[in-house]
C-alpha cells in the first residue's frame, strides 16, 4: 500500500473519530465524560468509525485519488453514513451498550459529512501537488515506456511527472502529449537544461545505442537511473514479460521468493485453513444441500490441478456444472455465461462459495490461501509452449485467491493469461505476510460486493 494511501486512512480515522467525540461533548454537556469513560463511549464511537472506514473502503474510495465528481463523492459519503445509521438501528435490537446515543450519532454524522469530503478534496489536491515534484526523463520509446508514460499522466498520485523523452532520432510528434527533448546522445545537455529527478531507460534502446559514458557520469552525480522494467513494476504492480530477460531470472535474487517468507506462508495458511473450515462448516452444509437438491451428481467436484514445481494434486470444489459438462468437448476453460453451469452453481461462483472446499487442500499442504491460480495440467503444457516464463509461476504453492485474481478481470485469451502471469511473477517476487493480508482483505471485499469470478 502506498504511504500516501496509508496516511489518508490514518488521517480520516482520526477525523471521523474526532467528529463523534466532538459531537458527544457538544450534546451531552457534563455527562459526556461519564458516557466516554464510564459507559464505554470510546468503544462505541470506535465501532461506528470502523464501520464508516470499511464503508469507504468497500466503495473503492481508497483505490484511487482521482475525484471525478464532488457530487458523486458526497453521495458516496451519504451512502456510507446511511449504512452506519442502519447498523446502529440493527444493534439497538440487541445489545444496548454498544450503540451510540442518537444525538451524538446525528450531529457526529453531520460533521463527518461536512469535513470528511472537504478533507479528501484538500488531501488529494496536496498529493497531486507533491506528485509533480519528481520529474522523469525517458530515454527511448519502447512499448513499456509508452505504457508507463500514459499511466503516469493518468495517475499523478504515483509521484512521478514525465517531462519528455529522448530517442535515437529527433521526433516532431509528441508521445502521448510528451515532447521529444532531442537525441539520446545529448542526454547530458538535456539534464542540465530540464533538471530531471530520475531517468528511465527503455530496454529496446540498450544495445549499442545508449550513451553509457554520459549515463555513468550522471549516475555518479546523484541522478537515479533505472531500467524501464523497474519503473513498470512500480507503476503497474506487475512484472513486464517484454522487459524480462533470462539473465534476470538466473542471476537476480529479487525475482526468487524468499525461503523464510515461503515457510511463514505455509504456517499461517495451514492455521487459517483450520480456522476457516471450522467457521465455514455450517455454510458448507447448506451449500452441499443446495447443490445436491438442485441437480444430479456429486456434491464435490474433484479435478487434477498442477501444484508447486508441477506436482499434480486433486483440487476440491463444490460442483457448479453439470456432470456431463466436458464429455463432448474435453478440457476447456470456463467462459462468461457458460451454459454448462447449473442455476445454483451460477450463484456459488458469483459469491465464490464453490471455492470453500479448497481449504481442505490448504490443510493438506497442496495449496496456500494466497498464490497463483492452480491450472489444469492439460493447459499448463500448452501455456508453457506459448507464453515465456510461464513455468516460473510454479515455484510457489497455488492459492485460493491471488494477486492476479484481485487485479485483473477473468479472461480466457492468451493475452489475458500473459497479463495474469505478470501479476503472478510480481507476487512471487514480493511474497510477504503483509501482501497476503491485503489480498485476503481485498478478496473479502470482492465477495461481499458480488464481484465474483467465473
N, C-alpha and C positions, 0 to 999 in steps of 0.2 A: 504494500500500500504506500503511495507517495506520502512524503512528510506533510505536504500541503493538505492532503485529504485527512490525515490523522489530526492535524492542527484544527481543521474545520470541525471535525467530530468533537474534539475536546472543548473547543470554544462554544459550540452550540449546546453541548451538555451543560456547561456552566451557565449559559444564558437561560436555557429552559428551566433549569433547577432554580435559578435566582428569581425568575418571574413568578413562580408559585410561592416561593418563600416570601418575596416582597408582598404578594397578594395576601399572604397569611398575616403579616404584620399590619397591613393596611385595613383588614376587615375584622380581625379578632381583637384588636386593641391589646389590653392587658393579658388576655387569655392566650395570646399567641405563643408565649413561652411554654405554657402548660401543654398546648397542643403539640408543639415541636419536640419538647424534651420529655414530657411525661406520658403523652398519648401516642408516641411513636410517629409523630408527624413527619419527621425526616424520611423515614422509610416509605411512608405513603406517597410523599411527593416524589421520592426517588423512583417508585414504581410507575407513576404517571410519566415522569421524564423519560424513563427507559422505554416505555411503550411508544411515546412520541418519536424518539430517535429511531426505534425499529420501524415505525411507520414511514419515516423519511427515507430510511434505507430501502424498504420494500417498494417505495415509489421512485427508486433509482436516482434519488437526489444527491447521492454521494458517488455516483458513477462518472459524472461529468461536471465541469464548472460552467458550462455554457448555459445561459438563461435565455432561451428563445423568446420567452414572453413573460413579463412580470405578472400579467393576469393569470397565466397558467400556473406560475409559481405560487401565487396567492391561493388559487383554487386547490393546489396540492396540499398546502398547509391547512386549509379549511377541512379538507377530507381527513387528514391525519388527526386533527383536533376533534372532529366529529366522531371518529372511531374511538378516541380516548374517552369521550363522554359516554359512548356506548359501553365501553369496557367498565367504566365506573358504575353504570346502571346495572350491568350484569353482576358485578361484585356486591352490589348492595343487597342482592337477594341471598347472599351467603354470609361471609364474614364482614361485619360492620367495622372491625378495627383495621381494615386495610384500605378503606375508601377515604377520599379527601372531602372535607366539607364543601357544600355546594357553592358558597360564596368564593372560597379560595379557588375552586375549580373554574368558576365562571370568570373571575377577574384575572386569574393567572393565565387562562387561555387567551383572553383578550390581549394581555401583554405579550404573550408569545406570538400571537397573530400580527401584532404591530412590529415588534422588534426583531423577531427571527428572520422574516423575509428581508427586512431592511439590512440586517447584519449580513445575510447571504449575498445581497447585492454589493455591499461595501467590500466584503471579503473577496468575492470573485473579481471585482474590479482591481483590488490590490494585487491579487495573484497574477492577473493579466499584465499589470504594470511591471511587476517584478520579473515576469516571464520574458519580457523583452530585453532584459539586461544582458543575457548571454547571446552574443552574435555568432552565427555559424557560417563559415565559408566552405563550400563544397568544391572538391577537385574531381571532375569527371561527371558524367551523366548516365551512369549505369541504371538499370531498372530499379534497383534497390534505392539508389539516391533519389530517383524521381518519386518513389513511394514515400520516402522519408520527408522530402520537401512538401509534398501535398499534405501529409498528416500534420506536420508542424504548423503549417498555415491554418489548418482547421482546429488545432488544439494548442493554443498558446499557453495553457496551464502546464505544459510539459517543460517549460523553462528554456526553450531554445528558439531563437528567431533567425530564420535564414536571411542572409543579406545579399547573396549572389552565388554564382558558380563560375568555375574556370574550366576550360575544355582544351582539347588538342587544337581546336581552331576557333577563331572568333565567330560568335553567332549573333546575328542581328535580332533573331526572335527570342523572346524570354522563355523561360521554362517555368510553367505554372505561375507566370507573372514575375518570376525572379530574373533579374538581369544577368547577362554574361559580363564578367568583370575582366575578361582577357584570356590570354593563353596561360596554361599551367606553368610554363617556364618563367612566367613573370610573377609567380606567387609571392616572392619577397616584396616586390613593389606594391602588390595588392594589399598585403598585410600592413605595410607602412601607411597606406592611404586609408584603408577601411577599418583597421584595428579589430579584427575578429577575435573572439574569445576562444574559439575552437575551430579546428579544421577537420573536415570529414572527407576521407579519400574513398572514391568509388573503386571497387575491385577490378572492373573491366579495364581501367587505365593504368594498371600497375606495371605490367611487363614492358620495360624499356622506355616508358613514356613519362614516368614521374621524375621530377627534379629532386632526386634524392639528397644531393648536397644542400640544396636550399631548405628542404624539409628538416634535415638534421640540424641545421643552424637554427631554424625557427623552434624546433622542439627543445633544444638546449637553451633557448632564450626564455622558455617558460610557457610557450603556447601549446596546449594539449592538441595532439594529432591522433586521430583514431580511425580505424577501419570502418567502413560503412556497415559492416556486419554487426559490430558492437553497437553502433547507433541504432540500427534496425531493431535489435533486441530491446533497447531502452524504450523505443517509441512504440513498438507493436507487441512486446512481451512474447515474442516467438523467435525461433532461430530461422534465418533465411536459408533455404536449401540452395538457392542460386549463389549465395556468398560462401557456402560451406565447402571446404576442401578436405580431402582425406588426411592431409598432414595435420590439420587441426585436431581430428579425432585421435590420431596416433600420438602426437606429442603434447597436446594440451591436456592439463589435468582438470580444467574448468568444465569441460563437457562430459566428464565422468561423474556419476553420482558418488557422493562421499559415503564411505562404508559406515561411519558412525550414524549418519542420517538414515541409511537403509536399515540398520539394526534397530534404531529407535522407532522407525515406522512399523516394523514387524511387531514390536512390543505393544505400542499403543493401538495399532489396528486390531490385534487379537483381543486386547482388553475391551475396546469399544465394540467389537463384534459380539462378544459375550453379552455385554450390557444391552446392545441393540436387539439381540434375539429375545432376551427376557422381556424387554419393554414392548416389542412388536408382536409377541406371541398371540394376544387376543385379536389383533388386527389380522394376523396371518390366518387364524382360524376362520374369520369372516370372509377373507378373500378366497380361501380354499373352498369354502361352502358355495360362494357365488360362482366360482369357476366350475365346480362340479355340477351345479344345478343348471347352468346356462348352456352347456354344450357337452357333447360326448367326448370322452377321452380322459387321460390322467390329469391330476391337479398340477403336478410339477412337470416342467419341460426340461429335459436333460439334453445337453449339446456339448460336443467336444470343442474346446477352445485352446488357443495357444497361450501358454504361460511364460514365466521367466525363462530366458535362454532357449525358448522354443519348445519347452516341455509341454505336452498335451495334458489337459485335465478336463473333468466333467463339470460344466457350469450348470447351476440350478436356477431356474426362474419359475414363476407362476405361468402357466400356459396361457398365452393370449391369442394364439392362432388355432385354426382348425388342425386336426390331427393329420389330414392329408395335404397340408399346405405345400409341401415340396415333393410330393410323389411324382408329379409330371415334370416339374421344372428343375428339380435338383437344388443345389445350394445357390440361393440368390439373396442379395441384400433386400431388406425391407424398404418399402417406398412410401411416400406420402399417400394417405387414404388407401392403404394396402387392402384389397378385398379379402385377403386371407385372414384378416384379424376379426375375431369374434366381437359382438357388441360389448360384452363385459371386458374383453381384452383391450378394447379401444380406451376404455376408462382407466384400466390398470396401467396402460402405457402413458396416458396423459398425466396421471398422478405418480407415475413411476413406482407403483406398488408391485409391479411384476418383478422388480429388481430385489425385493426384500430377501428372498431365499439365498441370494449371493452372500449374505452374511455367514452362511454355513461354509462357503468357500473361503471366506476370510479366516474363520476359526480353524479351518483345516490347513491354513498356511499357503493356499494356492493363489490367493488374491490379497490385495490391500484395500482399505476403504477408498484410497485415492491412488490413481495411477492411469496409465494409458488404457484405452478401451480394449478388452480382450477380443481378439478377432478369431475367426474360424480358420483352421489350417488350410482349407482349400483356397481361401482368399489371401492368406499370408504368402503362399508360394507365388501367386500371381503378382501381388503388390511388390514383393521383393525384386521381381524382374523388371517392373515398370517404374518404380519410384526409388531413387537412390537413397541410401541410408535408412531404409525402412526397417531393416533388421535391428538397427541400433535401439529401437524403442523397446526391444525385448530384454534389455539389460536390467529391468526392474519388474516387479510383480504388476500385473494388470490391476485396475481398480474398478470399483462400482461406479465411481464418478471420477472426473479428472479435469485438468486444466483446459484441455481441448474441448471437452463437453460443455463447460460453462462459458467459453469464449467464442465458440463457433457454432453455427447452425448445423442441423443434421443434413448430411449430403451423401449422395451415392455416386458421385463422379470422381475421376482420378484427381481432378483439381481440388476437390473438397478433401480427399484423403491426404493429398500432399500438404495442404494448409494445416490440417489437423496434426500431421506429423511434425510440422514446425512448432506447434504448441507443445506437443509431447516432448520434443527434444529440449525445449526451453524448461519444461517442468523437471525433466531428468537432471538438467544442469543445475537447477535451483532447488532441488528437493530439500524440504525442511518442514518441521512440525508447524511453523507459522503459516507456510504456504498451504499445507494440508488443511489447517483450521479454516483459512479463508475460503478454500474450495468447498469444504463441507458446509460452511455457513451460507455461501452463495447458492449451493445446491438446494439447501432447505428453502431459500427464498424462491428459487425457480419452481420447486414443487408446490409451495403454498400459493403461488400466483398462477398455477396451472399452466406453466410453460413447459409442458412435458416433452419427452422425446418419442421418436418412433421406435 
